[in-house]
């Protein structure tokens, strides 16, 4: 029996493994909270974030992207800063961006307590 590996065998194994890979898997963009306070969070790493886009933190708090800086984004929190800490990870939604309509902005300014239900 030969100890040499045949290139055709390696090719066959690699091809089989590649065919088993789930090509439908989508990767989200993950950012890191730099600072949080006074209802505002600064997040590094969300290069594809858009103004007025909705984000959701791990604790369920929603936020609206407002400031688009070169190396970070600023977002206004639609809830308490409790449970949101520096270094926490936050991901952009996998679906098409969710932005806020003018009707939702009206509701947000008129009745902040019901804004989350209207925006979602």
Jmol script that loads the backbone (N, CA, C; Angstrom):
load data "model"
ATOM      1  N   UNK A   1       0.825  -1.162   0.000  1.00  0.00           N
ATOM      2  CA  UNK A   1       0.000   0.000   0.000  1.00  0.00           C
ATOM      3  C   UNK A   1       0.884   1.245   0.000  1.00  0.00           C
ATOM      4  N   UNK A   2       0.535   2.230  -0.789  1.00  0.00           N
ATOM      5  CA  UNK A   2       1.337   3.428  -0.938  1.00  0.00           C
ATOM      6  C   UNK A   2       0.941   4.478   0.095  1.00  0.00           C
ATOM      7  N   UNK A   3       1.959   5.202   0.640  1.00  0.00           N
ATOM      8  CA  UNK A   3       1.711   6.256   1.611  1.00  0.00           C
ATOM      9  C   UNK A   3       1.516   7.605   0.940  1.00  0.00           C
ATOM     10  N   UNK A   4       1.591   7.655  -0.358  1.00  0.00           N
ATOM     11  CA  UNK A   4       1.435   8.916  -1.076  1.00  0.00           C
ATOM     12  C   UNK A   4      -0.045   9.248  -1.258  1.00  0.00           C
ATOM     13  N   UNK A   5      -0.328  10.527  -1.100  1.00  0.00           N
ATOM     14  CA  UNK A   5      -1.691  11.003  -1.295  1.00  0.00           C
ATOM     15  C   UNK A   5      -1.845  11.429  -2.743  1.00  0.00           C
ATOM     16  N   UNK A   6      -2.901  10.945  -3.371  1.00  0.00           N
ATOM     17  CA  UNK A   6      -3.153  11.294  -4.758  1.00  0.00           C
ATOM     18  C   UNK A   6      -3.927  12.614  -4.826  1.00  0.00           C
ATOM     19  N   UNK A   7      -3.479  13.524  -5.689  1.00  0.00           N
ATOM     20  CA  UNK A   7      -4.171  14.812  -5.827  1.00  0.00           C
ATOM     21  C   UNK A   7      -5.651  14.663  -6.148  1.00  0.00           C
ATOM     22  N   UNK A   8      -6.013  13.659  -6.917  1.00  0.00           N
ATOM     23  CA  UNK A   8      -7.423  13.474  -7.278  1.00  0.00           C
ATOM     24  C   UNK A   8      -8.262  13.120  -6.049  1.00  0.00           C
ATOM     25  N   UNK A   9      -7.686  12.387  -5.109  1.00  0.00           N
ATOM     26  CA  UNK A   9      -8.416  12.047  -3.879  1.00  0.00           C
ATOM     27  C   UNK A   9      -8.640  13.290  -3.027  1.00  0.00           C
ATOM     28  N   UNK A  10      -7.618  14.125  -2.938  1.00  0.00           N
ATOM     29  CA  UNK A  10      -7.739  15.366  -2.169  1.00  0.00           C
ATOM     30  C   UNK A  10      -8.793  16.263  -2.814  1.00  0.00           C
ATOM     31  N   UNK A  11      -8.753  16.386  -4.126  1.00  0.00           N
ATOM     32  CA  UNK A  11      -9.729  17.203  -4.849  1.00  0.00           C
ATOM     33  C   UNK A  11     -11.144  16.699  -4.614  1.00  0.00           C
ATOM     34  N   UNK A  12     -11.336  15.401  -4.653  1.00  0.00           N
ATOM     35  CA  UNK A  12     -12.659  14.817  -4.438  1.00  0.00           C
ATOM     36  C   UNK A  12     -13.185  15.123  -3.033  1.00  0.00           C
ATOM     37  N   UNK A  13     -12.321  14.986  -2.025  1.00  0.00           N
ATOM     38  CA  UNK A  13     -12.720  15.247  -0.640  1.00  0.00           C
ATOM     39  C   UNK A  13     -13.061  16.725  -0.449  1.00  0.00           C
ATOM     40  N   UNK A  14     -12.226  17.610  -0.979  1.00  0.00           N
ATOM     41  CA  UNK A  14     -12.488  19.044  -0.862  1.00  0.00           C
ATOM     42  C   UNK A  14     -13.781  19.438  -1.575  1.00  0.00           C
ATOM     43  N   UNK A  15     -14.000  18.912  -2.741  1.00  0.00           N
ATOM     44  CA  UNK A  15     -15.209  19.209  -3.491  1.00  0.00           C
ATOM     45  C   UNK A  15     -16.441  18.753  -2.723  1.00  0.00           C
ATOM     46  N   UNK A  16     -16.380  17.582  -2.143  1.00  0.00           N
ATOM     47  CA  UNK A  16     -17.501  17.056  -1.362  1.00  0.00           C
ATOM     48  C   UNK A  16     -17.781  17.955  -0.146  1.00  0.00           C
ATOM     49  N   UNK A  17     -16.744  18.382   0.548  1.00  0.00           N
ATOM     50  CA  UNK A  17     -16.928  19.232   1.722  1.00  0.00           C
ATOM     51  C   UNK A  17     -17.470  20.605   1.343  1.00  0.00           C
ATOM     52  N   UNK A  18     -17.008  21.146   0.227  1.00  0.00           N
ATOM     53  CA  UNK A  18     -17.501  22.444  -0.216  1.00  0.00           C
ATOM     54  C   UNK A  18     -18.968  22.386  -0.620  1.00  0.00           C
ATOM     55  N   UNK A  19     -19.400  21.267  -1.180  1.00  0.00           N
ATOM     56  CA  UNK A  19     -20.799  21.121  -1.569  1.00  0.00           C
ATOM     57  C   UNK A  19     -21.711  21.039  -0.355  1.00  0.00           C
ATOM     58  N   UNK A  20     -21.180  20.614   0.770  1.00  0.00           N
ATOM     59  CA  UNK A  20     -21.966  20.501   1.996  1.00  0.00           C
ATOM     60  C   UNK A  20     -22.072  21.818   2.754  1.00  0.00           C
ATOM     61  N   UNK A  21     -21.287  22.823   2.368  1.00  0.00           N
ATOM     62  CA  UNK A  21     -21.321  24.113   3.036  1.00  0.00           C
ATOM     63  C   UNK A  21     -22.638  24.805   2.727  1.00  0.00           C
ATOM     64  N   UNK A  22     -23.250  25.391   3.733  1.00  0.00           N
ATOM     65  CA  UNK A  22     -24.505  26.119   3.567  1.00  0.00           C
ATOM     66  C   UNK A  22     -24.190  27.494   2.983  1.00  0.00           C
ATOM     67  N   UNK A  23     -24.405  27.644   1.703  1.00  0.00           N
ATOM     68  CA  UNK A  23     -24.088  28.918   1.047  1.00  0.00           C
ATOM     69  C   UNK A  23     -25.124  29.991   1.346  1.00  0.00           C
ATOM     70  N   UNK A  24     -26.237  29.631   1.990  1.00  0.00           N
ATOM     71  CA  UNK A  24     -27.260  30.600   2.345  1.00  0.00           C
ATOM     72  C   UNK A  24     -26.945  31.342   3.632  1.00  0.00           C
ATOM     73  N   UNK A  25     -25.870  30.979   4.297  1.00  0.00           N
ATOM     74  CA  UNK A  25     -25.517  31.636   5.541  1.00  0.00           C
ATOM     75  C   UNK A  25     -25.121  33.073   5.276  1.00  0.00           C
ATOM     76  N   UNK A  26     -25.688  33.979   6.069  1.00  0.00           N
ATOM     77  CA  UNK A  26     -25.357  35.387   5.935  1.00  0.00           C
ATOM     78  C   UNK A  26     -24.623  35.836   7.182  1.00  0.00           C
ATOM     79  N   UNK A  27     -23.649  36.678   7.004  1.00  0.00           N
ATOM     80  CA  UNK A  27     -22.895  37.203   8.126  1.00  0.00           C
ATOM     81  C   UNK A  27     -23.319  38.634   8.365  1.00  0.00           C
ATOM     82  N   UNK A  28     -23.597  38.945   9.611  1.00  0.00           N
ATOM     83  CA  UNK A  28     -23.957  40.314   9.932  1.00  0.00           C
ATOM     84  C   UNK A  28     -22.706  41.109  10.261  1.00  0.00           C
ATOM     85  N   UNK A  29     -22.866  42.393  10.287  1.00  0.00           N
ATOM     86  CA  UNK A  29     -21.759  43.283  10.621  1.00  0.00           C
ATOM     87  C   UNK A  29     -21.839  43.577  12.112  1.00  0.00           C
ATOM     88  N   UNK A  30     -20.761  43.349  12.827  1.00  0.00           N
ATOM     89  CA  UNK A  30     -20.758  43.500  14.281  1.00  0.00           C
ATOM     90  C   UNK A  30     -19.926  44.706  14.684  1.00  0.00           C
ATOM     91  N   UNK A  31     -20.473  45.508  15.589  1.00  0.00           N
ATOM     92  CA  UNK A  31     -19.774  46.663  16.120  1.00  0.00           C
ATOM     93  C   UNK A  31     -19.572  46.509  17.616  1.00  0.00           C
ATOM     94  N   UNK A  32     -18.805  47.423  18.182  1.00  0.00           N
ATOM     95  CA  UNK A  32     -18.504  47.419  19.610  1.00  0.00           C
ATOM     96  C   UNK A  32     -18.875  48.764  20.206  1.00  0.00           C
ATOM     97  N   UNK A  33     -19.571  48.747  21.329  1.00  0.00           N
ATOM     98  CA  UNK A  33     -19.955  49.981  22.002  1.00  0.00           C
ATOM     99  C   UNK A  33     -18.702  50.633  22.582  1.00  0.00           C
ATOM    100  N   UNK A  34     -18.447  51.865  22.163  1.00  0.00           N
ATOM    101  CA  UNK A  34     -17.309  52.625  22.672  1.00  0.00           C
ATOM    102  C   UNK A  34     -17.668  53.364  23.951  1.00  0.00           C
ATOM    103  N   UNK A  35     -18.790  54.090  23.894  1.00  0.00           N
ATOM    104  CA  UNK A  35     -19.259  54.843  25.058  1.00  0.00           C
ATOM    105  C   UNK A  35     -20.774  54.792  25.098  1.00  0.00           C
ATOM    106  N   UNK A  36     -21.306  54.953  26.274  1.00  0.00           N
ATOM    107  CA  UNK A  36     -22.754  55.037  26.439  1.00  0.00           C
ATOM    108  C   UNK A  36     -23.046  55.970  27.607  1.00  0.00           C
ATOM    109  N   UNK A  37     -24.008  56.864  27.410  1.00  0.00           N
ATOM    110  CA  UNK A  37     -24.398  57.789  28.463  1.00  0.00           C
ATOM    111  C   UNK A  37     -25.334  58.855  27.940  1.00  0.00           C
ATOM    112  N   UNK A  38     -26.172  59.368  28.814  1.00  0.00           N
ATOM    113  CA  UNK A  38     -27.123  60.426  28.462  1.00  0.00           C
ATOM    114  C   UNK A  38     -28.000  60.059  27.271  1.00  0.00           C
ATOM    115  N   UNK A  39     -28.350  58.784  27.140  1.00  0.00           N
ATOM    116  CA  UNK A  39     -29.239  58.346  26.075  1.00  0.00           C
ATOM    117  C   UNK A  39     -28.594  58.202  24.714  1.00  0.00           C
ATOM    118  N   UNK A  40     -27.265  58.265  24.667  1.00  0.00           N
ATOM    119  CA  UNK A  40     -26.542  58.161  23.397  1.00  0.00           C
ATOM    120  C   UNK A  40     -25.459  57.094  23.517  1.00  0.00           C
ATOM    121  N   UNK A  41     -25.290  56.310  22.468  1.00  0.00           N
ATOM    122  CA  UNK A  41     -24.198  55.331  22.423  1.00  0.00           C
ATOM    123  C   UNK A  41     -23.370  55.579  21.175  1.00  0.00           C
ATOM    124  N   UNK A  42     -22.064  55.433  21.311  1.00  0.00           N
ATOM    125  CA  UNK A  42     -21.144  55.506  20.168  1.00  0.00           C
ATOM    126  C   UNK A  42     -20.656  54.100  19.913  1.00  0.00           C
ATOM    127  N   UNK A  43     -20.724  53.685  18.642  1.00  0.00           N
ATOM    128  CA  UNK A  43     -20.408  52.314  18.274  1.00  0.00           C
ATOM    129  C   UNK A  43     -19.360  52.303  17.174  1.00  0.00           C
ATOM    130  N   UNK A  44     -18.324  51.510  17.379  1.00  0.00           N
ATOM    131  CA  UNK A  44     -17.256  51.351  16.397  1.00  0.00           C
ATOM    132  C   UNK A  44     -17.511  50.087  15.591  1.00  0.00           C
ATOM    133  N   UNK A  45     -17.281  50.143  14.283  1.00  0.00           N
ATOM    134  CA  UNK A  45     -17.309  48.936  13.461  1.00  0.00           C
ATOM    135  C   UNK A  45     -18.529  48.735  12.594  1.00  0.00           C
ATOM    136  N   UNK A  46     -19.511  49.598  12.662  1.00  0.00           N
ATOM    137  CA  UNK A  46     -20.704  49.447  11.826  1.00  0.00           C
ATOM    138  C   UNK A  46     -20.568  50.317  10.587  1.00  0.00           C
ATOM    139  N   UNK A  47     -19.667  49.929   9.709  1.00  0.00           N
ATOM    140  CA  UNK A  47     -19.353  50.742   8.523  1.00  0.00           C
ATOM    141  C   UNK A  47     -20.515  50.873   7.543  1.00  0.00           C
ATOM    142  N   UNK A  48     -21.443  49.926   7.552  1.00  0.00           N
ATOM    143  CA  UNK A  48     -22.561  49.975   6.609  1.00  0.00           C
ATOM    144  C   UNK A  48     -23.851  50.494   7.227  1.00  0.00           C
ATOM    145  N   UNK A  49     -23.765  51.054   8.419  1.00  0.00           N
ATOM    146  CA  UNK A  49     -24.950  51.611   9.057  1.00  0.00           C
ATOM    147  C   UNK A  49     -25.423  52.834   8.279  1.00  0.00           C
ATOM    148  N   UNK A  50     -26.719  53.040   8.285  1.00  0.00           N
ATOM    149  CA  UNK A  50     -27.313  54.183   7.595  1.00  0.00           C
ATOM    150  C   UNK A  50     -28.016  55.079   8.604  1.00  0.00           C
ATOM    151  N   UNK A  51     -28.094  56.351   8.300  1.00  0.00           N
ATOM    152  CA  UNK A  51     -28.801  57.289   9.169  1.00  0.00           C
ATOM    153  C   UNK A  51     -30.253  56.858   9.314  1.00  0.00           C
ATOM    154  N   UNK A  52     -30.796  56.987  10.503  1.00  0.00           N
ATOM    155  CA  UNK A  52     -32.175  56.627  10.855  1.00  0.00           C
ATOM    156  C   UNK A  52     -32.422  55.121  10.871  1.00  0.00           C
ATOM    157  N   UNK A  53     -31.382  54.330  10.818  1.00  0.00           N
ATOM    158  CA  UNK A  53     -31.538  52.871  10.870  1.00  0.00           C
ATOM    159  C   UNK A  53     -31.757  52.433  12.314  1.00  0.00           C
ATOM    160  N   UNK A  54     -32.596  51.437  12.484  1.00  0.00           N
ATOM    161  CA  UNK A  54     -32.863  50.904  13.817  1.00  0.00           C
ATOM    162  C   UNK A  54     -31.849  49.823  14.174  1.00  0.00           C
ATOM    163  N   UNK A  55     -31.372  49.885  15.402  1.00  0.00           N
ATOM    164  CA  UNK A  55     -30.471  48.863  15.936  1.00  0.00           C
ATOM    165  C   UNK A  55     -31.105  48.286  17.189  1.00  0.00           C
ATOM    166  N   UNK A  56     -30.741  47.062  17.530  1.00  0.00           N
ATOM    167  CA  UNK A  56     -31.219  46.473  18.776  1.00  0.00           C
ATOM    168  C   UNK A  56     -30.039  45.907  19.542  1.00  0.00           C
ATOM    169  N   UNK A  57     -29.907  46.341  20.798  1.00  0.00           N
ATOM    170  CA  UNK A  57     -28.837  45.844  21.660  1.00  0.00           C
ATOM    171  C   UNK A  57     -29.219  44.481  22.213  1.00  0.00           C
ATOM    172  N   UNK A  58     -28.241  43.793  22.784  1.00  0.00           N
ATOM    173  CA  UNK A  58     -28.460  42.458  23.329  1.00  0.00           C
ATOM    174  C   UNK A  58     -29.566  42.427  24.375  1.00  0.00           C
ATOM    175  N   UNK A  59     -29.730  43.516  25.131  1.00  0.00           N
ATOM    176  CA  UNK A  59     -30.756  43.542  26.175  1.00  0.00           C
ATOM    177  C   UNK A  59     -32.130  43.938  25.645  1.00  0.00           C
ATOM    178  N   UNK A  60     -32.251  44.128  24.335  1.00  0.00           N
ATOM    179  CA  UNK A  60     -33.531  44.456  23.723  1.00  0.00           C
ATOM    180  C   UNK A  60     -33.773  45.938  23.511  1.00  0.00           C
ATOM    181  N   UNK A  61     -32.921  46.794  24.039  1.00  0.00           N
ATOM    182  CA  UNK A  61     -33.071  48.240  23.850  1.00  0.00           C
ATOM    183  C   UNK A  61     -32.862  48.587  22.388  1.00  0.00           C
ATOM    184  N   UNK A  62     -33.780  49.373  21.861  1.00  0.00           N
ATOM    185  CA  UNK A  62     -33.684  49.818  20.475  1.00  0.00           C
ATOM    186  C   UNK A  62     -32.939  51.142  20.425  1.00  0.00           C
ATOM    187  N   UNK A  63     -32.359  51.445  19.266  1.00  0.00           N
ATOM    188  CA  UNK A  63     -31.639  52.701  19.068  1.00  0.00           C
ATOM    189  C   UNK A  63     -31.785  53.139  17.617  1.00  0.00           C
ATOM    190  N   UNK A  64     -31.646  54.436  17.399  1.00  0.00           N
ATOM    191  CA  UNK A  64     -31.717  55.010  16.057  1.00  0.00           C
ATOM    192  C   UNK A  64     -30.354  55.588  15.719  1.00  0.00           C
ATOM    193  N   UNK A  65     -29.799  55.183  14.582  1.00  0.00           N
ATOM    194  CA  UNK A  65     -28.512  55.719  14.131  1.00  0.00           C
ATOM    195  C   UNK A  65     -28.723  57.164  13.710  1.00  0.00           C
ATOM    196  N   UNK A  66     -27.914  58.061  14.286  1.00  0.00           N
ATOM    197  CA  UNK A  66     -28.050  59.485  13.976  1.00  0.00           C
ATOM    198  C   UNK A  66     -26.779  60.072  13.369  1.00  0.00           C
ATOM    199  N   UNK A  67     -25.653  59.818  13.978  1.00  0.00           N
ATOM    200  CA  UNK A  67     -24.375  60.388  13.539  1.00  0.00           C
ATOM    201  C   UNK A  67     -23.572  59.341  12.787  1.00  0.00           C
ATOM    202  N   UNK A  68     -23.142  59.677  11.600  1.00  0.00           N
ATOM    203  CA  UNK A  68     -22.295  58.782  10.825  1.00  0.00           C
ATOM    204  C   UNK A  68     -20.912  59.404  10.722  1.00  0.00           C
ATOM    205  N   UNK A  69     -20.026  58.987  11.584  1.00  0.00           N
ATOM    206  CA  UNK A  69     -18.650  59.467  11.573  1.00  0.00           C
ATOM    207  C   UNK A  69     -17.795  58.502  10.758  1.00  0.00           C
ATOM    208  N   UNK A  70     -16.567  58.880  10.492  1.00  0.00           N
ATOM    209  CA  UNK A  70     -15.681  58.029   9.697  1.00  0.00           C
ATOM    210  C   UNK A  70     -15.365  56.709  10.398  1.00  0.00           C
ATOM    211  N   UNK A  71     -15.174  56.746  11.711  1.00  0.00           N
ATOM    212  CA  UNK A  71     -14.762  55.539  12.420  1.00  0.00           C
ATOM    213  C   UNK A  71     -15.771  55.041  13.446  1.00  0.00           C
ATOM    214  N   UNK A  72     -16.912  55.717  13.596  1.00  0.00           N
ATOM    215  CA  UNK A  72     -17.939  55.238  14.514  1.00  0.00           C
ATOM    216  C   UNK A  72     -19.279  55.859  14.155  1.00  0.00           C
ATOM    217  N   UNK A  73     -20.343  55.310  14.752  1.00  0.00           N
ATOM    218  CA  UNK A  73     -21.677  55.879  14.574  1.00  0.00           C
ATOM    219  C   UNK A  73     -22.233  56.230  15.945  1.00  0.00           C
ATOM    220  N   UNK A  74     -23.039  57.273  15.965  1.00  0.00           N
ATOM    221  CA  UNK A  74     -23.724  57.649  17.193  1.00  0.00           C
ATOM    222  C   UNK A  74     -25.185  57.286  17.058  1.00  0.00           C
ATOM    223  N   UNK A  75     -25.764  56.743  18.110  1.00  0.00           N
ATOM    224  CA  UNK A  75     -27.175  56.389  18.051  1.00  0.00           C
ATOM    225  C   UNK A  75     -27.884  56.854  19.319  1.00  0.00           C
ATOM    226  N   UNK A  76     -29.139  57.221  19.146  1.00  0.00           N
ATOM    227  CA  UNK A  76     -29.987  57.652  20.244  1.00  0.00           C
ATOM    228  C   UNK A  76     -30.728  56.426  20.751  1.00  0.00           C
ATOM    229  N   UNK A  77     -30.640  56.194  22.051  1.00  0.00           N
ATOM    230  CA  UNK A  77     -31.285  55.030  22.653  1.00  0.00           C
ATOM    231  C   UNK A  77     -32.763  55.301  22.884  1.00  0.00           C
ATOM    232  N   UNK A  78     -33.592  54.315  22.618  1.00  0.00           N
ATOM    233  CA  UNK A  78     -35.028  54.421  22.848  1.00  0.00           C
ATOM    234  C   UNK A  78     -35.396  53.658  24.112  1.00  0.00           C
ATOM    235  N   UNK A  79     -34.569  53.788  25.100  1.00  0.00           N
ATOM    236  CA  UNK A  79     -34.781  53.105  26.373  1.00  0.00           C
ATOM    237  C   UNK A  79     -33.640  53.425  27.307  1.00  0.00           C
ATOM    238  N   UNK A  80     -33.606  52.715  28.390  1.00  0.00           N
ATOM    239  CA  UNK A  80     -32.608  52.948  29.420  1.00  0.00           C
ATOM    240  C   UNK A  80     -31.218  52.511  28.969  1.00  0.00           C
ATOM    241  N   UNK A  81     -30.204  53.177  29.515  1.00  0.00           N
ATOM    242  CA  UNK A  81     -28.825  52.769  29.251  1.00  0.00           C
ATOM    243  C   UNK A  81     -28.410  51.602  30.144  1.00  0.00           C
ATOM    244  N   UNK A  82     -29.268  51.256  31.103  1.00  0.00           N
ATOM    245  CA  UNK A  82     -28.958  50.134  31.997  1.00  0.00           C
ATOM    246  C   UNK A  82     -28.803  48.850  31.184  1.00  0.00           C
ATOM    247  N   UNK A  83     -27.756  48.141  31.417  1.00  0.00           N
ATOM    248  CA  UNK A  83     -27.510  46.893  30.706  1.00  0.00           C
ATOM    249  C   UNK A  83     -26.711  47.054  29.425  1.00  0.00           C
ATOM    250  N   UNK A  84     -26.420  48.285  29.029  1.00  0.00           N
ATOM    251  CA  UNK A  84     -25.586  48.531  27.858  1.00  0.00           C
ATOM    252  C   UNK A  84     -24.245  49.033  28.377  1.00  0.00           C
ATOM    253  N   UNK A  85     -23.187  48.312  28.057  1.00  0.00           N
ATOM    254  CA  UNK A  85     -21.871  48.643  28.595  1.00  0.00           C
ATOM    255  C   UNK A  85     -20.844  48.793  27.491  1.00  0.00           C
ATOM    256  N   UNK A  86     -19.789  49.533  27.794  1.00  0.00           N
ATOM    257  CA  UNK A  86     -18.677  49.665  26.857  1.00  0.00           C
ATOM    258  C   UNK A  86     -18.113  48.283  26.570  1.00  0.00           C
ATOM    259  N   UNK A  87     -17.794  48.024  25.319  1.00  0.00           N
ATOM    260  CA  UNK A  87     -17.259  46.734  24.922  1.00  0.00           C
ATOM    261  C   UNK A  87     -18.314  45.748  24.470  1.00  0.00           C
ATOM    262  N   UNK A  88     -19.585  46.044  24.725  1.00  0.00           N
ATOM    263  CA  UNK A  88     -20.677  45.161  24.299  1.00  0.00           C
ATOM    264  C   UNK A  88     -20.744  45.128  22.781  1.00  0.00           C
ATOM    265  N   UNK A  89     -21.132  44.009  22.246  1.00  0.00           N
ATOM    266  CA  UNK A  89     -21.258  43.848  20.796  1.00  0.00           C
ATOM    267  C   UNK A  89     -22.682  44.160  20.359  1.00  0.00           C
ATOM    268  N   UNK A  90     -22.797  44.737  19.158  1.00  0.00           N
ATOM    269  CA  UNK A  90     -24.095  45.001  18.556  1.00  0.00           C
ATOM    270  C   UNK A  90     -23.972  44.720  17.065  1.00  0.00           C
ATOM    271  N   UNK A  91     -24.993  44.112  16.480  1.00  0.00           N
ATOM    272  CA  UNK A  91     -24.936  43.725  15.071  1.00  0.00           C
ATOM    273  C   UNK A  91     -25.980  44.480  14.264  1.00  0.00           C
ATOM    274  N   UNK A  92     -25.631  44.789  13.028  1.00  0.00           N
ATOM    275  CA  UNK A  92     -26.610  45.337  12.094  1.00  0.00           C
ATOM    276  C   UNK A  92     -27.570  44.220  11.724  1.00  0.00           C
ATOM    277  N   UNK A  93     -28.823  44.544  11.475  1.00  0.00           N
ATOM    278  CA  UNK A  93     -29.778  43.514  11.064  1.00  0.00           C
ATOM    279  C   UNK A  93     -29.342  42.854   9.758  1.00  0.00           C
ATOM    280  N   UNK A  94     -29.661  41.567   9.605  1.00  0.00           N
ATOM    281  CA  UNK A  94     -29.328  40.851   8.376  1.00  0.00           C
ATOM    282  C   UNK A  94     -30.237  41.261   7.227  1.00  0.00           C
ATOM    283  N   UNK A  95     -31.458  41.657   7.558  1.00  0.00           N
ATOM    284  CA  UNK A  95     -32.413  42.026   6.518  1.00  0.00           C
ATOM    285  C   UNK A  95     -32.076  43.411   5.976  1.00  0.00           C
ATOM    286  N   UNK A  96     -32.847  43.816   5.007  1.00  0.00           N
ATOM    287  CA  UNK A  96     -32.661  45.162   4.464  1.00  0.00           C
ATOM    288  C   UNK A  96     -32.798  46.158   5.603  1.00  0.00           C
ATOM    289  N   UNK A  97     -32.115  47.259   5.490  1.00  0.00           N
ATOM    290  CA  UNK A  97     -32.087  48.212   6.597  1.00  0.00           C
ATOM    291  C   UNK A  97     -33.494  48.679   6.957  1.00  0.00           C
ATOM    292  N   UNK A  98     -33.704  48.815   8.233  1.00  0.00           N
ATOM    293  CA  UNK A  98     -34.972  49.300   8.755  1.00  0.00           C
ATOM    294  C   UNK A  98     -34.765  50.747   9.159  1.00  0.00           C
ATOM    295  N   UNK A  99     -35.382  51.652   8.421  1.00  0.00           N
ATOM    296  CA  UNK A  99     -35.235  53.066   8.739  1.00  0.00           C
ATOM    297  C   UNK A  99     -36.579  53.613   9.206  1.00  0.00           C
ATOM    298  N   UNK A 100     -36.526  54.761   9.811  1.00  0.00           N
ATOM    299  CA  UNK A 100     -37.710  55.350  10.415  1.00  0.00           C
ATOM    300  C   UNK A 100     -38.403  56.268   9.427  1.00  0.00           C
ATOM    301  N   UNK A 101     -39.719  56.096   9.301  1.00  0.00           N
ATOM    302  CA  UNK A 101     -40.505  56.941   8.408  1.00  0.00           C
ATOM    303  C   UNK A 101     -40.847  58.254   9.102  1.00  0.00           C
ATOM    304  N   UNK A 102     -41.340  59.209   8.332  1.00  0.00           N
ATOM    305  CA  UNK A 102     -41.714  60.503   8.918  1.00  0.00           C
ATOM    306  C   UNK A 102     -42.887  60.345   9.879  1.00  0.00           C
ATOM    307  N   UNK A 103     -43.788  59.395   9.636  1.00  0.00           N
ATOM    308  CA  UNK A 103     -44.902  59.147  10.557  1.00  0.00           C
ATOM    309  C   UNK A 103     -44.383  58.661  11.908  1.00  0.00           C
ATOM    310  N   UNK A 104     -43.393  57.802  11.875  1.00  0.00           N
ATOM    311  CA  UNK A 104     -42.827  57.298  13.123  1.00  0.00           C
ATOM    312  C   UNK A 104     -42.111  58.409  13.876  1.00  0.00           C
ATOM    313  N   UNK A 105     -41.428  59.304  13.156  1.00  0.00           N
ATOM    314  CA  UNK A 105     -40.770  60.441  13.816  1.00  0.00           C
ATOM    315  C   UNK A 105     -41.797  61.290  14.537  1.00  0.00           C
ATOM    316  N   UNK A 106     -42.962  61.504  13.922  1.00  0.00           N
ATOM    317  CA  UNK A 106     -44.024  62.288  14.554  1.00  0.00           C
ATOM    318  C   UNK A 106     -44.480  61.624  15.844  1.00  0.00           C
ATOM    319  N   UNK A 107     -44.677  60.328  15.800  1.00  0.00           N
ATOM    320  CA  UNK A 107     -45.104  59.583  16.983  1.00  0.00           C
ATOM    321  C   UNK A 107     -44.036  59.629  18.056  1.00  0.00           C
ATOM    322  N   UNK A 108     -42.777  59.492  17.651  1.00  0.00           N
ATOM    323  CA  UNK A 108     -41.669  59.513  18.605  1.00  0.00           C
ATOM    324  C   UNK A 108     -41.633  60.832  19.365  1.00  0.00           C
ATOM    325  N   UNK A 109     -41.823  61.938  18.665  1.00  0.00           N
ATOM    326  CA  UNK A 109     -41.761  63.240  19.342  1.00  0.00           C
ATOM    327  C   UNK A 109     -43.018  63.510  20.157  1.00  0.00           C
ATOM    328  N   UNK A 110     -44.155  62.962  19.737  1.00  0.00           N
ATOM    329  CA  UNK A 110     -45.400  63.215  20.449  1.00  0.00           C
ATOM    330  C   UNK A 110     -45.585  62.301  21.659  1.00  0.00           C
ATOM    331  N   UNK A 111     -45.266  61.029  21.494  1.00  0.00           N
ATOM    332  CA  UNK A 111     -45.485  60.049  22.564  1.00  0.00           C
ATOM    333  C   UNK A 111     -44.298  59.104  22.670  1.00  0.00           C
ATOM    334  N   UNK A 112     -43.223  59.502  23.316  1.00  0.00           N
ATOM    335  CA  UNK A 112     -42.026  58.668  23.394  1.00  0.00           C
ATOM    336  C   UNK A 112     -42.267  57.288  23.988  1.00  0.00           C
ATOM    337  N   UNK A 113     -43.225  57.155  24.890  1.00  0.00           N
ATOM    338  CA  UNK A 113     -43.445  55.866  25.544  1.00  0.00           C
ATOM    339  C   UNK A 113     -43.979  54.810  24.592  1.00  0.00           C
ATOM    340  N   UNK A 114     -44.627  55.209  23.497  1.00  0.00           N
ATOM    341  CA  UNK A 114     -45.169  54.244  22.552  1.00  0.00           C
ATOM    342  C   UNK A 114     -44.345  54.166  21.277  1.00  0.00           C
ATOM    343  N   UNK A 115     -43.227  54.850  21.253  1.00  0.00           N
ATOM    344  CA  UNK A 115     -42.418  54.913  20.030  1.00  0.00           C
ATOM    345  C   UNK A 115     -41.927  53.547  19.600  1.00  0.00           C
ATOM    346  N   UNK A 116     -41.503  52.707  20.530  1.00  0.00           N
ATOM    347  CA  UNK A 116     -40.946  51.403  20.155  1.00  0.00           C
ATOM    348  C   UNK A 116     -41.986  50.562  19.427  1.00  0.00           C
ATOM    349  N   UNK A 117     -43.226  50.557  19.903  1.00  0.00           N
ATOM    350  CA  UNK A 117     -44.261  49.760  19.253  1.00  0.00           C
ATOM    351  C   UNK A 117     -44.552  50.289  17.848  1.00  0.00           C
ATOM    352  N   UNK A 118     -44.509  51.607  17.657  1.00  0.00           N
ATOM    353  CA  UNK A 118     -44.788  52.204  16.361  1.00  0.00           C
ATOM    354  C   UNK A 118     -43.664  51.946  15.374  1.00  0.00           C
ATOM    355  N   UNK A 119     -42.424  51.957  15.857  1.00  0.00           N
ATOM    356  CA  UNK A 119     -41.278  51.821  14.966  1.00  0.00           C
ATOM    357  C   UNK A 119     -41.102  50.414  14.453  1.00  0.00           C
ATOM    358  N   UNK A 120     -41.510  49.452  15.235  1.00  0.00           N
ATOM    359  CA  UNK A 120     -41.238  48.047  14.860  1.00  0.00           C
ATOM    360  C   UNK A 120     -42.338  47.525  13.982  1.00  0.00           C
TER     361      UNK A 120
END
end "model"
wireframe off; spacefill off
backbone 0.3
color backbone group
